[in-house]
Amino acid sequence: MIRPTLLMIPCFAGAPWQLNQLSALRDWPLRTLRLPDELNDLERLADLVLRELQGLQAFALVGDSFGAVVALAIAIRRPPGLKALVMSGGFAQSPITSPLLKLLARLAPLFAGPFYRGLTLRMHAFNLRSRFDAEGEIPWSAARTREFFVRETSHRAYVNRIRAVRHADYRQALGRVDVPTLILTPEDDRLIGKQAAQVLLQGIAGSSERVLPRTGHMFRFSHPGAYSAAVAEFLHTALEPGQRLDGRPASSPLADVILPLRQQGWSAPGVSQAVLSVGGTRISARPAHRGRPLQTNTA
């Protein structure tokens, strides 16, 4: 099997991924990109990413945080060639409920320069922090997050992405996602929260959630080895179910559950839903019709 190209879609900062840190994905073809500063609409961002994928017969999307929502917007369109979807720290609708954060988001367009760098980004980084950051493979902190945003994210880009998130709501379209989907969740996410992952898990049939212990929202930066290993394991299970990570034939407990569900039609919106747990991974399954198999796309 020719492995699909993995397109790694950036987080809210917009900076390309550091692909050399993804040690468990070195055998996969990888691409990334920088998000443009001027776009303030997720559908236009999805258009841009799809242009990056032109010419590829098979690809998978891996989106982190804001990038997860861009990846979701693409997957809902069911583009030809899409084989799998991975979303980490993502959401279908803005999960920001704090009145203070909402106020800062509304004030952000009015204040650039020192106010943006000194207050807006400081508060943003503070809300991305986790008690597990310092013990990461790469020790992390709120200060490092702020430095990263100061370096990579212009005030214009920040404001436009805030607007994009504010107007996005994909909850009613989640059932259109028809490829194997992993929802990768940190144990301690102060900004996004647990409910956002549950909405995705319940809305996307056949999706699975994996929680990485002792990680926070910035786990792609603080725990790149564990992060990439979780993605690699999911891709092997979903796309190469007859092989182990070392290439030898094997059976996977996750594949043993997911594949029969797909064969029986558990892959589209319907009348009921089951959430299973296999080896610490939660799997969402929803039948399209009771008692009648549904033809599904499992390519």
C-alpha positions in Angstrom: 0.0 0.0 0.0 1.2 3.5 -0.9 0.9 5.6 2.2 -1.1 8.8 1.9 0.7 12.1 2.3 0.0 13.7 5.7 -0.8 17.4 5.6 -0.1 19.0 9.0 -2.3 22.1 9.4 -1.0 24.7 11.8 -2.6 25.9 15.1 -3.8 29.4 15.8 -0.3 30.8 15.5 -0.3 29.9 11.8 3.4 28.7 11.8 4.3 25.6 9.9 4.9 22.4 11.9 8.4 21.4 12.9 8.2 18.1 10.9 11.6 16.9 12.2 10.2 16.6 15.7 7.6 14.0 14.7 9.8 11.0 15.2 7.1 8.4 14.9 6.0 9.7 11.5 9.3 9.7 9.7 8.3 6.9 7.4 5.2 8.8 6.2 5.3 11.5 3.5 4.7 14.8 5.3 3.8 18.3 4.3 2.9 21.5 6.1 2.2 25.1 5.4 2.0 28.6 6.9 -1.5 30.0 7.2 -2.0 33.4 5.6 -2.6 36.5 7.7 -5.3 38.0 5.7 -8.0 35.3 5.7 -10.8 35.6 8.4 -13.1 32.8 7.2 -12.6 29.0 7.8 -14.2 28.1 4.4 -11.7 30.3 2.6 -8.9 28.7 4.6 -10.2 25.3 3.6 -10.1 26.4 0.0 -6.4 27.4 0.4 -5.4 24.1 2.0 -7.2 22.1 -0.7 -5.2 23.9 -3.3 -2.1 22.7 -1.5 -3.3 19.1 -1.9 -3.9 19.3 -5.7 -2.2 16.5 -7.5 -2.2 14.1 -4.6 -4.3 10.9 -5.1 -4.3 10.0 -1.4 -3.8 12.2 1.7 -4.7 12.5 5.4 -5.3 15.7 7.4 -3.7 16.3 10.8 -4.9 19.5 12.3 -3.9 21.0 15.7 -6.2 23.4 17.6 -7.3 26.0 15.0 -5.9 23.8 12.3 -8.1 21.0 13.5 -11.2 23.1 12.7 -9.7 23.9 9.2 -9.2 20.1 8.7 -12.8 19.5 9.9 -14.1 22.1 7.4 -12.3 20.2 4.6 -13.4 16.7 5.7 -17.0 17.8 5.7 -16.7 18.4 2.0 -15.6 14.8 1.4 -12.8 15.7 -1.0 -11.6 12.8 -3.3 -8.4 11.3 -1.9 -9.0 12.0 1.7 -8.2 8.8 3.7 -8.2 9.8 7.3 -8.6 12.8 9.7 -6.8 13.6 12.9 -7.8 16.5 15.1 -6.0 17.5 18.3 -7.4 20.2 20.6 -10.1 20.9 18.1 -13.8 21.9 18.2 -16.9 22.2 16.0 -17.9 25.5 17.5 -15.9 28.0 19.5 -15.6 26.6 23.1 -14.7 30.0 24.6 -17.2 30.7 27.4 -15.2 32.9 29.7 -16.6 36.5 29.7 -13.1 37.9 30.1 -11.7 36.0 27.1 -14.7 37.0 25.0 -14.1 40.7 26.0 -10.4 40.4 25.2 -11.3 38.9 21.8 -13.6 41.8 21.0 -11.0 44.3 22.1 -8.1 42.7 20.2 -8.8 44.5 16.9 -8.6 47.9 18.6 -5.2 47.5 20.2 -2.0 46.5 18.3 1.6 47.0 19.2 2.5 46.8 22.9 -1.0 46.1 24.0 -1.3 43.1 21.7 2.1 41.7 22.6 2.0 42.6 26.3 -1.6 41.9 27.3 -3.5 40.0 24.5 -0.8 37.4 23.9 0.1 37.1 27.6 -3.6 36.3 28.4 -3.8 33.9 25.4 -0.7 32.0 26.5 -1.9 31.9 30.1 -5.0 30.1 29.1 -3.1 27.6 27.0 -0.9 26.6 30.0 -1.0 23.2 31.6 0.4 21.9 34.9 2.1 19.2 32.8 4.0 21.5 30.4 7.3 21.6 32.4 7.6 17.8 32.4 7.3 17.4 28.6 9.9 15.9 26.2 10.5 19.6 25.4 9.9 21.5 28.7 7.2 24.1 27.9 5.6 27.1 29.7 3.2 29.9 29.2 6.2 32.2 28.6 7.4 30.0 25.7 3.9 30.0 24.2 3.8 33.8 24.3 7.3 34.1 22.7 6.1 31.7 20.0 3.1 33.8 19.2 5.0 37.1 19.3 7.4 35.7 16.8 5.0 33.9 14.5 1.6 35.7 14.7 1.0 39.2 13.6 -1.8 41.3 15.1 -3.7 41.2 11.8 -3.5 37.4 11.7 -4.6 37.1 15.3 -7.7 39.3 14.7 -8.7 37.5 11.5 -8.5 34.1 13.2 -10.5 35.2 16.1 -13.2 36.3 13.7 -13.0 33.0 11.8 -13.5 31.0 15.0 -16.3 33.3 16.2 -18.4 32.6 13.1 -17.7 28.9 12.8 -20.2 26.3 13.7 -19.9 22.8 12.2 -22.0 20.9 14.7 -24.8 20.1 12.3 -22.4 18.9 9.6 -20.3 16.5 11.6 -22.2 13.5 10.2 -20.8 14.2 6.8 -17.3 13.2 7.8 -16.9 9.7 6.3 -13.3 8.8 6.9 -11.5 7.2 9.9 -11.2 10.0 12.5 -9.0 10.4 15.6 -9.8 13.0 18.2 -6.5 13.5 20.0 -7.1 15.1 23.4 -4.7 16.3 26.1 -5.5 15.4 29.7 -5.4 19.0 30.8 -6.9 21.5 28.3 -7.9 24.7 30.1 -8.9 26.6 27.0 -10.8 24.0 24.9 -12.2 21.8 27.6 -13.5 18.2 27.5 -16.9 19.0 26.1 -15.5 20.0 22.7 -14.0 16.6 22.1 -17.3 14.9 23.2 -19.2 16.9 20.6 -16.8 15.7 17.9 -16.9 12.1 19.2 -20.7 12.0 19.2 -21.1 13.8 15.9 -18.6 11.9 13.8 -19.6 8.3 13.3 -16.8 5.7 13.8 -14.5 8.3 15.4 -12.3 7.5 18.3 -10.8 9.6 21.0 -7.4 9.1 22.6 -6.4 11.1 25.6 -2.7 11.6 26.1 -2.0 11.5 29.8 -0.1 14.3 31.5 -0.3 16.7 28.6 -1.9 20.1 27.9 -3.2 22.0 25.0 0.4 22.7 23.7 1.2 19.0 23.6 2.3 19.0 20.0 5.1 21.3 21.2 5.9 19.8 24.6 5.4 16.1 23.7 6.1 15.7 20.0 7.3 12.1 20.3 4.2 10.9 22.2 1.9 13.0 19.9 3.4 11.6 16.7 3.3 8.1 18.1 -0.4 8.4 18.8 -1.0 9.6 15.3 1.1 6.9 13.8 -0.7 4.2 15.8 -4.0 5.5 14.6 -3.0 5.6 11.0 -1.6 2.1 11.1 -4.8 0.8 12.7 -7.2 2.7 10.4 -5.3 2.4 7.1 -3.0 -0.7 7.5 -5.1 -3.0 9.8 -3.2 -6.1 8.6 0.2 -4.9 9.7 1.9 -4.0 13.0 4.0 -0.9 13.3 7.1 -3.0 12.4 5.4 -4.2 9.2 4.6 -7.7 10.4 1.0 -9.0 10.0 -1.0 -8.6 13.2 -4.4 -8.1 14.6 -5.3 -4.8 16.3 -8.0 -4.6 19.1 -9.0 -1.3 17.7 -9.2 -2.6 14.1 -11.1 -5.6 15.3 -13.8 -3.3 16.6 -13.8 -0.5 14.0 -13.8 -2.6 10.8 -16.7 -4.9 11.7 -18.7 -1.7 12.7 -18.0 -0.2 9.3 -18.9 -3.4 7.5 -22.2 -3.4 9.3 -23.0 0.2 8.3 -22.1 2.0 11.5 -20.8 5.0 9.8 -23.6 7.6 9.2 -26.1 9.6 11.2 -29.0 7.5 12.5 -31.2 6.6 15.4 -28.8 5.6 18.1 -25.2 5.7 19.0 -22.7 3.6 21.0 -19.4 4.8 22.5 -17.0 1.9 23.1 -13.7 1.8 24.9 -10.9 -0.4 23.6 -7.5 -0.2 25.2 -8.1 3.2 26.5 -9.4 4.6 23.2 -13.0 5.7 23.0 -14.9 4.8 19.7 -18.1 6.5 18.6 -20.3 4.4 16.4 -23.7 5.3 14.9 -25.8 3.0 12.6 -27.4 4.5 9.5 -30.4 2.2 9.6 -31.5 -0.4 12.0 -31.2 -3.9 10.7 -30.0 -2.9 7.3 -26.3 -2.6 6.2 -25.2 0.6 4.6 -22.6 0.9 1.8 -19.8 2.9 3.1 -16.5 4.3 1.8 -13.7 2.7 3.8 -11.0 3.5 1.3 
